[in-house]
């Protein structure tokens, strides 16, 4: 699936979550992931990703265009 860029305002909100190290809840099509927003990453040819650190210290790499909803947890 080709990456579809998200709205600038949504990207800005994600940057703020990362800057503040907020705990967030991210809902995808069939899954919800909770963790600390760490950073945003761009991977050439793949898209843009939100990096989360989960409660058990795993790292989740979530493609931004797959996020359905995100909120503070």
C-alpha positions in Angstrom: 0.0 0.0 0.0 1.4 3.4 -0.9 1.9 5.9 1.9 -0.7 8.7 2.0 0.7 11.8 3.8 -1.4 13.0 6.8 -2.6 16.6 7.4 0.1 19.0 8.6 -2.0 19.8 11.7 -2.2 16.1 12.6 1.6 15.8 12.2 2.1 18.9 14.3 0.0 17.3 17.1 2.0 14.1 16.9 5.2 16.2 17.2 3.9 17.8 20.4 3.0 14.4 21.9 6.6 13.3 21.2 8.2 16.5 22.5 6.3 16.2 25.8 6.7 12.4 26.0 3.0 11.9 26.4 1.3 8.6 27.0 -1.0 8.0 24.1 -3.5 5.4 22.9 -3.3 4.7 19.2 -6.2 2.9 17.4 -5.5 1.2 14.1 -8.0 -0.8 12.0 -8.0 -3.9 14.3 -5.7 -3.0 17.2 -5.1 -0.4 19.9 -1.5 0.3 21.2 -0.7 2.3 24.3 2.7 3.8 25.0 4.9 6.8 25.3 5.3 8.9 22.1 9.0 9.0 21.5 9.7 10.4 18.0 8.6 10.6 14.4 10.6 8.9 11.7 10.6 9.2 7.9 11.8 6.1 6.0 12.4 6.7 2.3 10.1 4.6 0.2 8.0 3.5 3.2 6.5 6.6 4.8 6.4 8.3 8.1 6.1 6.5 11.4 5.3 7.3 15.1 7.7 5.5 17.5 6.1 4.4 20.8 7.6 2.8 23.8 5.1 0.4 25.3 4.6 -0.5 29.0 6.9 -3.5 28.7 9.6 -1.4 27.0 9.0 -2.7 23.5 9.2 -0.3 20.6 6.2 0.0 18.3 6.7 1.6 14.9 3.3 2.8 13.6 2.8 4.1 10.1 1.0 7.5 10.3 -1.5 6.9 7.6 -2.7 3.7 9.4 -3.7 5.6 12.5 -7.5 5.8 12.9 -7.5 7.8 16.2 -5.0 8.9 18.8 -5.6 10.4 22.2 -3.8 11.0 25.5 -3.9 7.9 27.7 
